[in-house]
């Protein structure tokens, strides 16, 4: 991490108004390298146990690969691509051995000690990069409504309430290889916040609104506040919620 920088981070998870939890979230500090962090969100689908099995496989694969990762010599994007394709393969094998059809989204990022950050996503779990509350970049969902937005047929705001908002064009565990979105931040700066979250979170907020909350609250306060506000706005019909927040600050602040 850049000289004089400090990282603060938190995760939050809630089952919303669903009967069971299929989301999983983790922030993993590297066992040998201080300042190296992996954040992962996985939103499982496919019946009660199928979805949970799928998101479990994402987390197990992430832990195993990150333990072997050396930020001094290894490529972070290669780590993330391996995570996607290994989890995808294992989830497909799980489907063969069971009656369920387990699938999962993934949104994962690696922050290296040098200050570079890399992310990858499949499906409609998202990653955001905010700087002093303003959005610099976010993932674009692999979903039907995102294609409508891309074609100019609906606005991003209309996408939130579109009746087909839950139709994905790609996820882990399907027959075909998953579509993959990647991004690299060359150097994080004080005031930067990286957030990964499931659709149960972002569905209830405009991007600027999310940025404002993350800029004024600590990661721990932000995860609690965002979940509480999303729960209120869901009006008893909310999905599972999960998010991981990493904030870059200056030492002494």
C-alpha positions as CSV (number, residue, x, y, z in Angstrom):
1,X,0.0,0.0,0.0
2,X,1.2,3.5,-0.7
3,X,3.4,5.1,1.9
4,X,1.4,6.6,4.8
5,X,-1.9,5.0,3.6
6,X,-4.1,2.9,5.8
7,X,-6.9,0.4,5.0
8,X,-10.2,0.1,6.9
9,X,-12.7,-2.5,5.9
10,X,-15.9,-4.3,6.8
11,X,-18.4,-6.7,5.5
12,X,-22.2,-6.9,6.1
13,X,-24.7,-9.6,5.4
14,X,-28.5,-10.1,6.0
15,X,-31.0,-12.6,4.7
16,X,-33.5,-9.9,4.0
17,X,-37.1,-11.2,3.7
18,X,-36.0,-14.5,2.3
19,X,-36.4,-17.7,4.3
20,X,-32.7,-18.6,3.8
21,X,-29.4,-17.1,3.1
22,X,-27.7,-17.8,-0.3
23,X,-25.4,-14.8,-0.4
24,X,-21.8,-15.1,0.9
25,X,-19.3,-12.4,1.5
26,X,-15.7,-12.3,2.7
27,X,-12.8,-10.0,3.1
28,X,-9.6,-12.0,3.4
29,X,-6.2,-10.5,4.5
30,X,-3.3,-12.3,2.9
31,X,-1.6,-14.7,5.4
32,X,2.0,-13.6,4.5
33,X,1.6,-10.1,3.0
34,X,0.3,-7.1,5.1
35,X,-1.8,-4.7,3.0
36,X,-3.0,-7.4,0.5
37,X,-6.7,-8.0,0.6
38,X,-9.2,-10.1,-1.4
39,X,-12.9,-9.2,-1.3
40,X,-15.5,-11.6,-2.6
41,X,-19.3,-11.5,-2.9
42,X,-21.3,-14.5,-4.2
43,X,-25.0,-14.6,-4.7
44,X,-26.1,-18.2,-5.0
45,X,-29.1,-19.4,-7.0
46,X,-30.9,-22.8,-7.5
47,X,-33.2,-23.8,-4.7
48,X,-32.4,-23.5,-1.0
49,X,-29.4,-25.9,-0.8
50,X,-28.3,-25.5,-4.5
51,X,-27.6,-21.8,-4.2
52,X,-25.9,-22.1,-0.9
53,X,-23.6,-24.9,-2.3
54,X,-22.7,-22.7,-5.2
55,X,-21.8,-19.6,-3.2
56,X,-19.9,-21.9,-0.8
57,X,-17.8,-23.2,-3.7
58,X,-16.9,-19.6,-4.7
59,X,-15.7,-18.9,-1.2
60,X,-13.7,-22.1,-0.8
61,X,-12.0,-21.6,-4.2
62,X,-11.2,-18.0,-3.3
63,X,-9.6,-19.0,0.0
64,X,-7.5,-21.7,-1.6
65,X,-6.2,-19.7,-4.5
66,X,-5.5,-16.6,-2.4
67,X,-3.4,-18.6,0.1
68,X,-1.2,-19.6,-2.9
69,X,-1.0,-16.0,-4.3
70,X,2.2,-14.1,-4.0
71,X,1.6,-10.4,-4.8
72,X,5.3,-9.8,-5.4
73,X,5.5,-12.2,-8.3
74,X,1.9,-13.3,-9.3
75,X,-0.6,-11.5,-11.6
76,X,-3.7,-10.4,-9.7
77,X,-5.9,-10.6,-12.8
78,X,-4.8,-14.2,-13.5
79,X,-5.7,-15.1,-9.9
80,X,-9.2,-13.6,-10.4
81,X,-9.7,-15.3,-13.7
82,X,-8.6,-18.7,-12.2
83,X,-11.0,-18.1,-9.3
84,X,-13.9,-17.6,-11.8
85,X,-13.1,-20.6,-14.0
86,X,-12.3,-23.0,-11.1
87,X,-15.4,-22.1,-9.2
88,X,-17.5,-22.3,-12.4
89,X,-16.1,-25.8,-13.0
90,X,-16.6,-27.1,-9.5
91,X,-20.2,-25.7,-9.4
92,X,-21.0,-27.5,-12.7
93,X,-19.6,-30.8,-11.2
94,X,-21.8,-30.2,-8.1
95,X,-24.8,-30.0,-10.4
96,X,-24.0,-33.3,-12.0
97,X,-23.8,-35.0,-8.6
98,X,-27.1,-33.6,-7.3
99,X,-30.7,-32.9,-8.2
100,X,-30.3,-29.1,-7.9
101,X,-29.1,-26.6,-10.5
102,X,-26.6,-24.6,-8.4
103,X,-25.4,-21.3,-9.9
104,X,-23.8,-18.2,-8.5
105,X,-22.7,-14.7,-9.3
106,X,-19.3,-13.4,-8.3
107,X,-17.8,-10.0,-7.7
108,X,-14.2,-10.1,-6.4
109,X,-11.4,-7.6,-6.1
110,X,-7.7,-7.8,-5.0
111,X,-6.0,-4.8,-3.5
112,X,-2.2,-5.2,-3.6
113,X,0.3,-3.7,-1.1
114,X,1.7,-1.5,-4.0
115,X,-1.7,0.2,-4.2
116,X,-3.0,-1.4,-7.5
117,X,-6.5,-2.9,-7.4
118,X,-8.0,-5.4,-9.8
119,X,-11.5,-6.7,-10.0
120,X,-13.6,-9.3,-11.8
121,X,-17.4,-10.0,-12.0
122,X,-19.9,-12.4,-13.5
123,X,-23.7,-11.8,-13.2
124,X,-25.4,-8.9,-11.3
125,X,-23.3,-8.7,-8.2
126,X,-21.4,-5.4,-8.5
127,X,-18.1,-3.6,-7.7
128,X,-17.9,0.1,-7.3
129,X,-15.0,2.5,-7.1
130,X,-15.8,5.8,-5.4
131,X,-13.4,8.7,-4.8
132,X,-14.4,11.2,-2.2
133,X,-18.0,10.1,-2.7
134,X,-18.1,10.4,-6.5
135,X,-18.3,7.3,-8.6
136,X,-15.3,6.7,-10.8
137,X,-16.3,3.3,-12.1
138,X,-18.6,0.3,-11.6
139,X,-19.2,-3.0,-13.1
140,X,-22.0,-3.5,-15.7
141,X,-24.4,-6.4,-15.0
142,X,-24.5,-9.4,-17.2
143,X,-28.3,-9.1,-17.4
144,X,-31.2,-8.6,-19.8
145,X,-32.0,-5.1,-18.5
146,X,-28.4,-4.0,-18.9
147,X,-28.6,-4.8,-22.6
148,X,-31.8,-2.6,-22.8
149,X,-29.8,0.2,-21.1
150,X,-26.9,-0.3,-23.4
151,X,-29.2,0.0,-26.4
152,X,-30.8,3.2,-25.0
153,X,-34.2,1.6,-24.7
154,X,-34.5,2.2,-20.9
155,X,-32.7,4.4,-18.4
156,X,-30.5,3.0,-15.6
157,X,-33.2,4.2,-13.2
158,X,-35.9,2.3,-15.1
159,X,-33.8,-0.8,-15.0
160,X,-34.2,-1.0,-11.2
161,X,-38.0,-1.4,-11.5
162,X,-38.1,-3.4,-14.8
163,X,-40.2,-6.6,-14.5
164,X,-37.3,-8.6,-16.0
165,X,-34.6,-7.2,-13.7
166,X,-33.8,-10.6,-12.4
167,X,-32.9,-12.3,-15.7
168,X,-29.2,-12.9,-15.9
169,X,-27.3,-13.5,-19.2
170,X,-24.4,-15.2,-17.4
171,X,-23.4,-16.7,-14.0
172,X,-21.2,-19.5,-12.6
173,X,-22.3,-23.1,-13.1
174,X,-24.1,-22.8,-16.4
175,X,-23.3,-25.0,-19.4
176,X,-21.6,-22.2,-21.3
177,X,-18.5,-20.4,-20.1
178,X,-19.5,-17.3,-18.0
179,X,-19.1,-13.8,-19.4
180,X,-16.3,-12.0,-17.5
181,X,-15.9,-8.3,-16.7
182,X,-12.5,-7.0,-15.5
183,X,-11.0,-3.7,-14.4
184,X,-7.7,-2.3,-13.0
185,X,-7.1,0.7,-10.9
186,X,-3.5,1.6,-11.3
187,X,-3.1,3.3,-7.9
188,X,-5.7,3.8,-5.2
189,X,-5.6,7.1,-3.3
190,X,-6.8,8.4,0.1
191,X,-10.5,9.0,-0.2
192,X,-11.0,5.9,-2.4
193,X,-13.6,3.3,-1.5
194,X,-14.0,-0.1,-3.2
195,X,-17.3,-1.8,-2.6
196,X,-18.6,-5.2,-3.8
197,X,-22.2,-6.1,-3.2
198,X,-25.1,-8.3,-4.2
199,X,-28.2,-7.0,-6.1
200,X,-30.2,-7.1,-2.8
201,X,-28.1,-4.1,-1.8
202,X,-27.6,-2.0,-5.0
203,X,-31.2,-2.4,-6.1
204,X,-32.3,0.2,-3.6
205,X,-29.8,3.0,-4.2
206,X,-28.7,5.4,-6.9
207,X,-24.9,5.4,-7.4
208,X,-24.4,8.9,-6.1
209,X,-26.4,8.1,-3.0
210,X,-24.3,5.1,-2.3
211,X,-21.1,7.2,-2.7
212,X,-22.3,9.8,-0.3
213,X,-23.0,7.3,2.4
214,X,-19.6,5.6,1.9
215,X,-17.8,9.0,2.0
216,X,-19.3,10.1,5.3
217,X,-19.3,6.8,7.3
218,X,-16.6,4.3,8.3
219,X,-16.9,1.0,6.5
220,X,-18.4,-0.6,9.6
221,X,-21.0,2.1,9.9
222,X,-21.7,2.2,6.2
223,X,-22.4,-1.6,5.9
224,X,-24.8,-1.4,8.8
225,X,-26.5,1.8,7.6
226,X,-26.8,0.6,3.9
227,X,-28.4,-2.7,5.0
228,X,-30.8,-0.9,7.3
229,X,-31.8,1.5,4.6
230,X,-32.2,-1.2,2.0
231,X,-34.4,-3.2,4.4
232,X,-36.7,-0.2,4.9
233,X,-37.0,0.4,1.1
234,X,-37.6,-3.2,0.4
235,X,-41.0,-3.0,2.3
236,X,-41.0,-6.6,3.3
237,X,-40.0,-8.0,-0.1
238,X,-36.2,-7.8,0.1
239,X,-33.6,-10.2,-1.3
240,X,-30.5,-11.5,0.6
241,X,-28.0,-8.6,1.1
242,X,-24.2,-8.7,1.3
243,X,-21.5,-6.2,0.8
244,X,-17.8,-5.7,1.4
245,X,-16.3,-2.3,1.8
246,X,-12.6,-1.2,1.7
247,X,-11.7,2.4,2.4
248,X,-8.3,4.0,1.8
249,X,-7.2,6.7,4.2
250,X,-4.1,8.5,5.4
251,X,-2.3,7.3,8.5
252,X,-3.3,9.5,11.5
253,X,-6.7,10.4,10.1
